[in-house]
Amino acid sequence: MTTTLAQQRAAFALEQLRSLNLKAEDMASLAALLKSLPAAMRLNGFGQTLTYLLAKGAEKESGAKTKRTERDYQDAFRLITQWLRERRLITKKQDGEILHELAQMDQTRYLQAQEEALALLEWAKRFAAAGLGVVKGG
């Protein structure tokens, strides 16, 4: 059976959210972050937003009112980069190498990676906001 690219994105996003095994409150925190990322990418840039996620993921606590933890940022970074690897837009696996690879890409490939990330986030933020992937009893 043939699936569309949009269906593949949806399936990937849902599978990744389920694999996180988050409780409802943690999924709500991640959902809030995912909701903010498309605007951040358009305003600040794709590479800058990924760098921000990586930096915040290394901090112990964000101090944000939403009770975001470093895990939210790490999960968002992994979701995006794993999808880009799945689509063969990036090949590196180490965080710093991924950012270096993005910085070295030609403009066409970079913009394609950005558009794929934005399209994936549309699914991920909706699934997370709906609580899909929340651990039962969580």
Stockholm file with secondary structure:
# STOCKHOLM 1.0

chainA/1-138         MTTTLAQQRAAFALEQLRSLNLKAEDMASLAALLKSLPAAMRLNGFGQTLTYLLAKGAEKESGAKTKRTERDYQDAFRLITQWLRERRLITKKQDGEILHELAQMDQTRYLQAQEEALALLEWAKRFAAAGLGVVKGG
#=GR chainA/1-138 SS CCCCHHHHHHHHHHHHHHHTCBCHHHHHHHHHHHHHHHHHHHHHCHHHHHHHHHHHHTSSBCCCTTCCBHHHHHHHHHHHHHHHHHTTSCCCCSHHHHHHHHHHSCHHHHHHHHHHHHHHHHHHHHHHHTTTTBCTTC
#=GC SS_cons         CCCCHHHHHHHHHHHHHHHTCBCHHHHHHHHHHHHHHHHHHHHHCHHHHHHHHHHHHTSSBCCCTTCCBHHHHHHHHHHHHHHHHHTTSCCCCSHHHHHHHHHHSCHHHHHHHHHHHHHHHHHHHHHHHTTTTBCTTC
//
